[in-house]
């Protein structure tokens, strides 16, 4: 029967799309209903990951890649044809169907796009892991990188993220967050190859999930916290039990910027309720230390305050240059 035959009942075409980020076979109930009720089920990709599960469920799937005209003919007589879309989404087929519909010369079947599975929040992170796997294996530069060699990029990306936050640029913020995330995934991918103590991105995620759950007993347990101060108390208490530190200074990275380091030390002292006299000495370093401790006690981040002042200084320089 020809697609242009006016006597032919138009039938129905269902384009079934699935997400490769969801385990094969986990399809929605409307998708299973459409597959069960279909007169024919077609798929152009003989290696499509859904096919074994469809056949196991008793659905006969034909390996076929019909043209738009052939698909319209297959629906003649009121038949329903389900096309299991490949990863590319069958653009040639959908474009052909659109051209036929636009011609006005063909009685078109009912066309339905039916998502059979949906991405969960965070699903695109799986894509990032896969892309990183391939880059690590095939890129001449990336395949040779080490934790130590990448360390400087982690610092640079963190500073660029802070700058995007301070600028209030949403597009830049999204991009810089991605760059920071890349550093995490890159390091985790390198760590998989360690001969003595390998770990993966799943181990990294599992560790931080366990830490967050443990340090938020007011969310995941029976503890109660109604103010940010109480939340911080829970955090510090559980952290102290985990780390079993001999000093409140343990775990404070000495490589961070000086003002941030001074403020962090002051915060540890204040939180622990210690009475520590500031060291005295000649030179601007001791003056800066006293100012940083004073700023922290007033709830001011001295590092951020100095950056803001430095940015104002930069603007003044530029204004002078153009005047």
For each residue, the residues with C-beta under 8 A, 3 or more apart:
1: 5 8 73 76 77
2: 5 8 73
3: 8 69 72 73 76 100 106
4: 105 106 107
5: 1 2 8 76
6: 107
7:
8: 1 2 3 5 76 77 107
9: 76 77 78
10: 75 76 78 107 108 109 110
11: 74 75 76 77 78 79 80 81 109 110
12: 75 78 79 80 81 109 110 111 112
13: 71 72 75 80 81 83 97 109 110 111 112
14: 34 38 80 81 82 83 112 114
15: 83 85 90 93 94 111 112 113 114
16: 31 34 35 82 83 84 85 114 116
17: 85 89 113 114 115 116
18: 22 24 27 50 84 85 115 116 117
19: 22 117 118 119 123
20: 49 87
21: 119 120 123 124 126 127
22: 18 19 26 117 118 119 120 123
23: 26
24: 18 49 50 52 53
25: 50 53 56
26: 22 23 117
27: 18 31 32 35 50 116 117
28: 31 32 115 116 117 118
29: 32 33
30: 33 34 114
31: 16 27 28 34 35 114 115 116 117
32: 27 28 29 35 36 57
33: 29 30 36 37
34: 14 16 30 31 37 38 80 82 114
35: 16 27 31 32 38 41 54 57 59 82
36: 32 33 59
37: 33 34 80
38: 14 34 35 41 80 81 82
39: 79 80 81
40: 62 74 79 80 81 82
41: 35 38 54 59 60 61 62 81 82 83 84
42: 61 62 64 65 66 81 82 83 84
43: 46 48 50 51 61 62 63 64 83 84 86
44: 63 64 65 86 90
45: 48 86 87
46: 43 51 63
47: 51
48: 43 45 51 84 86
49: 20 24 52
50: 18 24 25 27 43 53 54 84 116
51: 43 46 47 48 54 55 61 84
52: 24 49 55 56
53: 24 25 50 56 57
54: 35 41 50 51 57 59 61 84
55: 51 52 58 59 60 61
56: 25 52 53
57: 32 35 53 54
58: 55
59: 35 36 41 54 55
60: 41 55
61: 41 42 43 51 54 55 84
62: 40 41 42 43
63: 43 44 46
64: 42 43 44
65: 42 44
66: 42 70 71 74 83 93
67: 70 71 93 96
68: 71 72 93 95 96 97 99 100
69: 3 72 73 96 100
70: 66 67 73 74
71: 13 66 67 68 74 75 81 83 93 97
72: 3 13 68 69 75 76 97 100 106 108 109
73: 1 2 3 69 70 76
74: 11 40 66 70 71 79 81
75: 10 11 12 13 71 72 78 79 80 81 109
76: 1 3 5 8 9 10 11 72 73 79
77: 1 8 9 11
78: 9 10 11 12 75
79: 11 12 39 40 74 75 76
80: 11 12 13 14 34 37 38 39 40 75
81: 11 12 13 14 38 39 40 41 42 71 74 75
82: 14 16 34 35 38 40 41 42
83: 13 14 15 16 41 42 43 66 71 90 93
84: 16 18 41 42 43 48 50 51 54 61
85: 15 16 17 18 88 89 90
86: 43 44 45 48 89 90
87: 20 45
88: 85 91
89: 17 85 86 94
90: 15 44 83 85 86 93 94
91: 88 94 95
92: 95 96
93: 15 66 67 68 71 83 90 96 97
94: 15 89 90 91 97 98
95: 68 91 92 98 99
96: 67 68 69 92 93 99 100
97: 13 68 71 72 93 94 100 101 108 111
98: 94 95 101 102
99: 68 95 96 102 103
100: 3 68 69 72 96 97 103 105 106 108
101: 97 98 106 108 111
102: 98 99
103: 99 100 106
104:
105: 4 100
106: 3 4 72 100 101 103
107: 4 6 8 10
108: 10 72 97 100 101 111
109: 10 11 12 13 72 75
110: 10 11 12 13
111: 12 13 15 97 101 108
112: 12 13 14 15
113: 15 17
114: 14 15 16 17 30 31 34
115: 17 18 28 31 118
116: 16 17 18 27 28 31 50
117: 18 19 22 26 27 28 31
118: 19 22 28 115
119: 19 21 22 123 124
120: 21 22 123
121:
122: 125
123: 19 21 22 119 120 126 127
124: 21 119 127 128
125: 122 128 129
126: 21 123 129 130
127: 21 123 124 130 131
128: 124 125 131 132 181 182 185
129: 125 126 132 133 185 189 201
130: 126 127 133 134
131: 127 128 134 135
132: 128 129 135 136 182 185 186 189
133: 129 130 136 137 189
134: 130 131 137 138
135: 131 132 138 139 142
136: 132 133 139 142 143 186 189 190
137: 133 134 143
138: 134 135 143
139: 135 136 142 143
140: 143 144
141: 144 145
142: 135 136 139 145 186
143: 136 137 138 139 140
144: 140 141
145: 141 142 149 150 186 190
146: 149 150 190
147: 150 151 187 190 191
148: 151
149: 145 146
150: 145 146 147 153 154 183 186 187 190
151: 147 148 154 155
152: 155 156
153: 150 156 157 183
154: 150 151 157 158 180 183 187
155: 151 152 158 159
156: 152 153 159 160
157: 153 154 160 161 176 179 180 182 183
158: 154 155 161 162 180
159: 155 156 162 163
160: 156 157 163 164 176 179
161: 157 158 164 165 173 176 177 179 180
162: 158 159 165 166 307
163: 159 160 166 167 176
164: 160 161 167 169 172 173 175 176
165: 161 162 168 173
166: 162 163 304 307 308 311
167: 163 164 172
168: 165
169: 164 172 173
170: 173 174
171: 174 175
172: 164 167 169 175 176
173: 161 164 165 169 170 176 177
174: 170 171 177 178
175: 164 171 172 178 179
176: 157 160 161 163 164 172 173 179 180
177: 161 173 174 180 181
178: 174 175 181 182
179: 157 160 161 175 176 182 183
180: 154 157 158 161 176 177 183 184
181: 128 177 178 184 185
182: 128 132 157 178 179 185 186
183: 150 153 154 157 179 180 186 187
184: 180 181 187 188 201 204
185: 128 129 132 181 182 188 189 201
186: 132 136 142 145 150 182 183 189 190
187: 147 150 154 183 184 190 191
188: 184 185 191 192 199 200 201 203 204
189: 129 132 133 136 185 186 192 201
190: 136 145 146 147 150 186 187 193 194
191: 147 187 188 194 198 199 200
192: 188 189 198 199 200
193: 190 198
194: 190 191 197 198 199
195: 198
196:
197: 194
198: 191 192 193 194 195
199: 188 191 192 194 203 204
200: 188 191 192 203 204
201: 129 184 185 188 189 204 205
202: 205 206
203: 188 199 200 206 207
204: 184 188 199 200 201 207 208
205: 201 202 208 209
206: 202 203 209 210
207: 203 204 210 211
208: 204 205 211 212
209: 205 206 212 213
210: 206 207 213 214
211: 207 208 214 215 242
212: 208 209 215 216
213: 209 210 216 220
214: 210 211 217 238 242
215: 211 212 234 235 238 239
216: 212 213 219 220 221 231 234 235
217: 214 220 221 222 223 234 238
218: 221 223 224 225 230 231 234
219: 216
220: 213 216 217
221: 216 217 218
222: 217
223: 217 218 234
224: 218 230
225: 218 230 231 233 234
226: 230
227: 230 231
228: 231 232
229: 232 233
230: 218 224 225 226 227 233 234
231: 216 218 225 227 228 234 235
232: 228 229 235 236
233: 225 229 230 236 237
234: 215 216 217 218 223 225 230 231 237 238
235: 215 216 231 232 238 239
236: 232 233 239 240 271
237: 233 234 240 241
238: 214 215 217 234 235 241 242
239: 215 235 236 242 243
240: 236 237 243 244 245
241: 237 238 244
242: 211 214 238 239
243: 239 240 250 251
244: 240 241
245: 240 248 250 251
246: 250
247: 250
248: 245 268 269 271 272 274
249: 252 265 268
250: 243 245 246 247
251: 243 245
252: 249 261 264 265 268
253: 256 261
254: 261
255:
256: 253 260 261 264
257: 260 261 303
258: 261 262 285 288 292
259: 262 263 288 292 302 303 306
260: 256 257 263 264 301 302 303
261: 252 253 254 256 257 258 264 265
262: 258 259 265 266 288 289 292 293 296 302
263: 259 260 266 267 292 293 295 296 301 302 303
264: 252 256 260 261 267 268
265: 249 252 261 262 268 269
266: 262 263 269 270 292 293 296 297
267: 263 264 270 271 296
268: 248 249 252 264 265 271 272
269: 248 265 266 272 274 276
270: 266 267 273 274 296 297
271: 236 248 267 268
272: 248 268 269
273: 270
274: 248 269 270
275:
276: 269
277:
278: 286 289 290 293
279: 286 289
280: 286
281: 285 286
282: 286
283: 286 287
284: 287 288
285: 258 281 288 289
286: 278 279 280 281 282 283 289 290
287: 283 284 290 291
288: 258 259 262 284 285 291 292
289: 262 278 279 285 286 292 293
290: 278 286 287 293 294
291: 287 288 294 295 302
292: 258 259 262 263 266 288 289 295 296 302
293: 262 263 266 278 289 290 296 297
294: 290 291 297 298
295: 263 291 292 298 300 301 302 305
296: 262 263 266 267 270 292 293 299 300 301 302
297: 266 270 293 294
298: 294 295
299: 296
300: 295 296 305
301: 260 263 295 296 304 305
302: 259 260 262 263 291 292 295 296 305 306
303: 257 259 260 263 306 307
304: 166 301 307 308
305: 295 300 301 302 308 309
306: 259 302 303 309 310
307: 162 166 303 304 310 311
308: 166 304 305 311 312
309: 305 306 312 313
310: 306 307 313 314
311: 166 307 308 314 315
312: 308 309 315 316
313: 309 310 316 317
314: 310 311 317 318
315: 311 312 318 319
316: 312 313 319 320
317: 313 314 320 321
318: 314 315 321 322
319: 315 316 322 323
320: 316 317 323
321: 317 318
322: 318 319
323: 319 320
